[in-house]
Amino acid sequence: MTPTRSTTRATGQARMGTVIEISSLAEPDRAAWEVLARGHHEHFGVEVDDGRYERTWRLLLDAERIRGAAARMDGEVVGIAHYLFHPGVWGAGRCYLADLFVAPAARRRGFGTALIEWVARDAEEHDAPRLYWNTLADAPARALYDEVGRFAEGLILYTYRRDANRNPGRT
């Protein structure tokens, strides 16, 4: 099934016989989404104020700048993905998977894979077929990522440090 902003659902069979249901985030998902988003931030030791959760939720529902998907088990949201599309300089657009989080009790049952596949299909539908993401070198989720993705050997991620150019001793 194809991902859309409507209530279209993608369903599949999880590894342990549980039915996986994936859809775009919708207003009724708000409370469950926040529990998982807070779990994601806690896992990485990031503090986010309450107002940021509300702003992000509104952006996710708007689906113009960022998008979100929910994975459900027996109707309960057990996983979330946040992603965005951006143009490619030399070709088709790109899709950045910013966050992927599955509740600890639902891990290793196919929900993470199903969310990544949902995002990949949505990206292709929006002319952004190149899906990529970052993770920590020692992240337990690397086992999943190594199954569904291709490790970009030799690539190093840099993030700009604003104070780097303010150090007079640095050349």
KOLDREN-59804 format. One record per residue (C-alpha): x negated, y, z negated. Coordinates in steps of 0.05 Angstrom, whole numbers, padded with zeros to 5 digits, always signed. Last residue first. Layout:
XYZ
...
END
This chain:
-00893+00569-00241
-00867+00564-00312
-00895+00608-00367
-00845+00664-00355
-00785+00617-00370
-00724+00652-00342
-00722+00611-00278
-00705+00546-00314
-00653+00580-00359
-00596+00568-00311
-00610+00494-00306
-00583+00468-00241
-00564+00394-00240
-00608+00343-00206
-00588+00273-00185
-00643+00228-00159
-00636+00184-00099
-00687+00128-00091
-00639+00070-00087
-00568+00094-00073
-00531+00037-00107
-00476+00011-00062
-00407+00005-00090
-00354-00046-00110
-00395-00099-00146
-00452-00054-00171
-00400-00005-00196
-00366-00059-00237
-00431-00082-00270
-00451-00009-00278
-00390+00001-00323
-00433-00018-00383
-00471+00048-00372
-00546+00042-00379
-00566+00084-00319
-00510+00134-00333
-00459+00143-00278
-00448+00184-00216
-00395+00178-00162
-00385+00173-00087
-00330+00163-00036
-00344+00178+00038
-00277+00173+00073
-00255+00246+00064
-00204+00253+00120
-00145+00257+00072
-00120+00186+00086
-00191+00161+00076
-00195+00194+00008
-00128+00164-00014
-00153+00095+00007
-00219+00104-00032
-00182+00131-00093
-00136+00070-00094
-00195+00023-00086
-00231+00057-00144
-00168+00050-00187
-00160-00024-00169
-00232-00038-00186
-00225-00004-00254
-00161-00042-00268
-00189-00110-00250
-00186-00145-00318
-00256-00130-00344
-00228-00074-00388
-00156-00072-00412
-00168-00071-00487
-00223-00018-00480
-00176+00030-00444
-00200+00043-00374
-00236+00108-00354
-00258+00134-00287
-00278+00206-00281
-00307+00251-00227
-00297+00207-00166
-00323+00254-00112
-00291+00247-00043
-00327+00270+00018
-00304+00301+00084
-00324+00278+00153
-00384+00306+00188
-00446+00349+00181
-00432+00393+00121
-00380+00347+00090
-00318+00381+00063
-00293+00368-00008
-00243+00321-00038
-00231+00313-00113
-00225+00257-00163
-00197+00239-00231
-00184+00165-00248
-00143+00137-00305
-00133+00071-00339
-00086+00035-00387
-00020+00071-00373
+00036+00025-00399
+00088-00004-00351
+00067-00076-00363
-00004-00057-00345
-00011+00010-00311
-00068+00045-00274
-00060+00120-00267
-00086+00165-00212
-00109+00237-00213
-00124+00292-00163
-00165+00355-00164
-00160+00419-00124
-00091+00415-00094
-00062+00358-00135
-00014+00405-00173
-00004+00350-00225
-00079+00344-00235
-00089+00419-00240
-00034+00423-00293
-00067+00366-00333
-00134+00401-00329
-00105+00465-00357
-00071+00427-00415
-00133+00387-00431
-00175+00450-00429
-00129+00483-00479
-00140+00427-00529
-00215+00438-00531
-00263+00388-00501
-00322+00358-00539
-00366+00309-00501
-00398+00249-00535
-00393+00205-00473
-00345+00154-00503
-00308+00211-00539
-00296+00245-00472
-00268+00183-00441
-00225+00169-00502
-00198+00240-00499
-00180+00228-00427
-00147+00162-00445
-00104+00192-00501
-00089+00252-00456
-00065+00208-00399
-00019+00169-00446
+00014+00234-00468
+00021+00264-00399
+00043+00202-00359
+00117+00226-00355
+00093+00286-00314
+00062+00244-00258
-00007+00216-00244
-00012+00184-00175
+00003+00110-00176
-00030+00043-00191
+00004-00020-00216
-00036-00081-00235
+00002-00145-00250
-00031-00187-00303
-00055-00257-00282
-00122-00253-00317
-00162-00224-00259
-00110-00171-00243
-00059-00183-00188
-00041-00125-00144
+00005-00067-00140
-00001+00000-00105
+00056+00046-00121
+00092+00099-00082
+00120+00150-00130
+00101+00208-00085
+00033+00241-00084
+00009+00185-00038
-00033+00123-00042
-00024+00070+00012
+00000+00000+00000
END
